[in-house]
Amino acid sequence: MCGIGKDFNFRDKLRYFCKRLIASCKSNGVEPFAYLHDLFSKIPTLSLDEKTGTPRTKHLIPLLPDQWLKTHPQTKRTYAR
């Protein structure tokens, strides 16, 4: 039973994370599908910090929606409010 709770908690966190990413895309005028497609294709190729084993911050900053849009202007979208 304990494993079910952990899986459910992980799914909730993942769902929340994805919703926040999509909301960030929309608030920055980025087309979400194009952004997520590019993001998920680049994540596996990021170099990792030797001490922590996590991606280096300098490699993550360009992947934030507002920074990503600067290099992918063709994905600019406007959303009705």
Backbone as JSON, one array per atom type, in Angstrom:
{
  "sequence": "MCGIGKDFNFRDKLRYFCKRLIASCKSNGVEPFAYLHDLFSKIPTLSLDEKTGTPRTKHLIPLLPDQWLKTHPQTKRTYAR",
  "N": [[0.81, -1.21, 0.0], [1.99, 1.18, 0.62], [3.6, 1.93, -1.54], [1.73, 2.74, -3.46], [0.79, 5.2, -2.56], [3.12, 6.75, -2.81], [3.52, 6.69, -5.6], [1.18, 7.97, -6.46], [1.54, 10.49, -5.33], [3.82, 11.31, -6.73], [2.76, 11.4, -9.33], [0.89, 13.46, -9.01], [2.61, 15.61, -8.48], [4.06, 15.69, -10.87], [2.0, 16.26, -12.68], [1.24, 18.79, -11.74], [3.65, 20.19, -12.2], [3.79, 20.06, -15.03], [1.48, 21.48, -15.72], [2.19, 24.01, -14.73], [4.39, 24.59, -16.35], [3.16, 24.77, -18.87], [1.42, 26.9, -18.38], [3.31, 28.89, -17.94], [4.43, 29.01, -20.47], [2.24, 30.0, -21.93], [1.86, 32.5, -20.68], [4.15, 33.76, -21.45], [3.88, 33.9, -24.14], [4.56, 31.7, -25.7], [4.31, 28.91, -27.86], [3.03, 26.07, -26.49], [3.28, 23.24, -27.22], [5.39, 23.12, -29.11], [7.46, 24.15, -27.53], [7.6, 22.27, -25.34], [8.2, 19.94, -26.77], [10.75, 20.53, -27.81], [12.11, 21.03, -25.4], [11.95, 18.52, -24.03], [13.42, 17.0, -25.78], [15.94, 18.03, -25.48], [16.68, 17.78, -22.79], [17.8, 15.16, -22.1], [20.35, 15.45, -23.16], [21.78, 17.3, -21.73], [24.65, 18.47, -19.99], [25.92, 17.23, -16.91], [26.39, 18.35, -13.54], [29.29, 17.52, -11.82], [29.44, 17.14, -9.04], [26.79, 17.21, -7.97], [25.22, 15.79, -9.77], [23.16, 16.8, -11.22], [21.63, 18.8, -13.85], [23.57, 21.58, -15.01], [23.05, 24.94, -13.96], [23.55, 27.0, -15.8], [22.97, 25.79, -18.18], [20.3, 25.34, -18.0], [18.94, 27.78, -17.83], [18.66, 28.94, -20.51], [16.6, 27.33, -21.36], [14.26, 28.09, -20.18], [10.92, 29.27, -20.66], [10.65, 32.1, -21.41], [13.26, 32.81, -22.14], [13.82, 30.87, -24.03], [12.1, 31.56, -26.1], [13.38, 33.69, -27.3], [15.25, 32.54, -28.98], [13.67, 31.1, -30.61], [11.71, 32.55, -32.26], [9.69, 32.05, -34.1], [7.76, 30.6, -32.86], [6.11, 32.24, -31.46], [3.13, 33.13, -29.86], [-0.13, 34.5, -29.43], [-2.46, 34.88, -26.86], [-5.89, 34.95, -26.06], [-7.37, 36.78, -23.45]],
  "CA": [[0.0, 0.0, 0.0], [2.83, 2.37, 0.73], [4.05, 2.3, -2.87], [0.66, 3.42, -4.18], [0.8, 6.6, -2.11], [4.27, 7.42, -3.4], [3.24, 6.87, -7.03], [0.14, 8.98, -6.61], [2.16, 11.76, -5.0], [4.68, 11.64, -7.86], [1.89, 11.79, -10.45], [0.35, 14.79, -8.72], [3.69, 16.59, -8.65], [4.35, 15.78, -12.3], [0.87, 16.96, -13.3], [1.35, 20.2, -11.35], [4.8, 20.73, -12.92], [3.43, 20.23, -16.44], [0.51, 22.59, -15.8], [2.92, 25.25, -14.52], [5.2, 24.83, -17.56], [2.25, 25.22, -19.93], [0.98, 28.24, -18.0], [4.44, 29.79, -18.17], [4.5, 29.19, -21.92], [1.16, 30.89, -22.38], [2.07, 33.86, -20.19], [5.28, 34.33, -22.19], [3.56, 33.91, -25.57], [5.24, 30.58, -26.35], [3.43, 27.8, -28.22], [3.44, 25.03, -25.55], [3.7, 21.96, -27.81], [6.74, 23.29, -29.68], [8.4, 24.31, -26.42], [7.78, 21.0, -24.63], [8.87, 19.01, -27.67], [12.16, 20.89, -27.83], [12.64, 20.85, -24.05], [12.12, 17.1, -23.71], [14.48, 16.43, -26.62], [17.24, 18.54, -25.03], [16.99, 17.4, -21.41], [18.75, 14.05, -21.98], [21.69, 15.79, -23.66], [22.4, 18.31, -20.87], [25.78, 17.99, -19.19], [25.6, 17.22, -15.49], [27.37, 18.79, -12.57], [29.96, 16.33, -11.29], [29.18, 16.99, -7.6], [25.39, 16.96, -7.63], [24.59, 14.9, -10.73], [22.01, 17.48, -11.82], [22.05, 19.72, -14.93], [24.13, 22.86, -14.59], [22.11, 26.05, -14.08], [23.8, 27.77, -17.02], [22.35, 25.08, -19.29], [18.85, 25.35, -17.8], [18.4, 29.13, -18.04], [18.16, 29.14, -21.88], [15.43, 26.48, -21.61], [13.06, 28.7, -19.6], [10.1, 29.74, -21.79], [10.92, 33.46, -21.89], [14.57, 32.8, -22.79], [13.71, 29.98, -25.18], [11.4, 32.29, -27.15], [14.34, 34.56, -27.99], [15.93, 31.77, -30.02], [12.63, 30.43, -31.41], [10.64, 33.55, -32.42], [8.62, 31.54, -34.96], [6.75, 29.95, -32.02], [5.39, 33.28, -30.73], [1.67, 33.02, -29.92], [-0.88, 35.43, -28.57], [-3.6, 34.21, -26.26], [-6.97, 35.82, -25.6], [-7.53, 36.75, -21.99]],
  "C": [[0.85, 1.27, 0.0], [3.3, 2.85, -0.64], [3.01, 3.06, -3.66], [0.64, 4.9, -3.83], [1.95, 7.38, -2.73], [4.05, 7.67, -4.88], [2.22, 7.97, -7.26], [0.72, 10.36, -6.35], [3.06, 12.22, -6.15], [3.84, 12.1, -9.04], [1.3, 13.17, -10.24], [1.41, 15.87, -8.93], [4.02, 16.78, -10.12], [3.25, 16.54, -13.03], [0.95, 18.46, -13.0], [2.49, 20.87, -12.11], [4.46, 21.0, -14.38], [2.44, 21.38, -16.62], [1.22, 23.93, -15.65], [3.79, 25.59, -15.74], [4.32, 25.37, -18.68], [1.74, 26.62, -19.63], [2.08, 29.27, -18.24], [4.62, 30.05, -19.66], [3.46, 30.2, -22.38], [1.39, 32.32, -21.91], [3.24, 34.56, -20.88], [5.07, 34.33, -23.7], [4.24, 32.81, -26.35], [4.22, 29.48, -26.67], [3.88, 26.58, -27.41], [3.94, 23.73, -26.19], [5.11, 22.05, -28.38], [7.78, 23.39, -28.58], [8.66, 22.98, -25.72], [8.5, 19.97, -25.49], [10.37, 19.27, -27.68], [12.81, 20.65, -26.46], [12.92, 19.39, -23.75], [13.16, 16.42, -24.61], [15.86, 16.88, -26.16], [17.64, 18.07, -23.64], [17.98, 16.23, -21.33], [20.18, 14.4, -22.41], [22.41, 16.82, -22.8], [23.58, 17.71, -20.11], [25.45, 18.17, -17.71], [26.75, 17.74, -14.65], [27.99, 17.55, -11.92], [29.66, 16.08, -9.81], [27.75, 16.57, -7.31], [24.69, 15.97, -8.56], [23.35, 15.49, -11.38], [22.51, 18.41, -12.93], [22.57, 21.03, -14.36], [23.12, 23.98, -14.87], [22.31, 26.81, -15.38], [23.21, 27.1, -18.25], [20.82, 25.09, -19.19], [18.23, 26.71, -18.11], [17.9, 29.33, -19.47], [16.91, 28.31, -22.2], [14.16, 27.01, -20.95], [12.25, 29.33, -20.74], [10.43, 31.14, -22.3], [12.27, 33.55, -22.6], [14.55, 31.97, -24.08], [13.08, 30.7, -26.37], [12.35, 33.18, -27.95], [15.06, 33.84, -29.12], [14.96, 31.02, -30.92], [11.45, 31.39, -31.64], [9.47, 33.07, -33.28], [7.51, 30.87, -34.14], [5.94, 30.95, -31.2], [3.89, 33.12, -30.94], [1.06, 34.12, -29.07], [-2.13, 34.69, -28.1], [-4.62, 35.23, -25.79], [-7.08, 35.69, -24.09], [-8.96, 36.92, -21.61]]
}
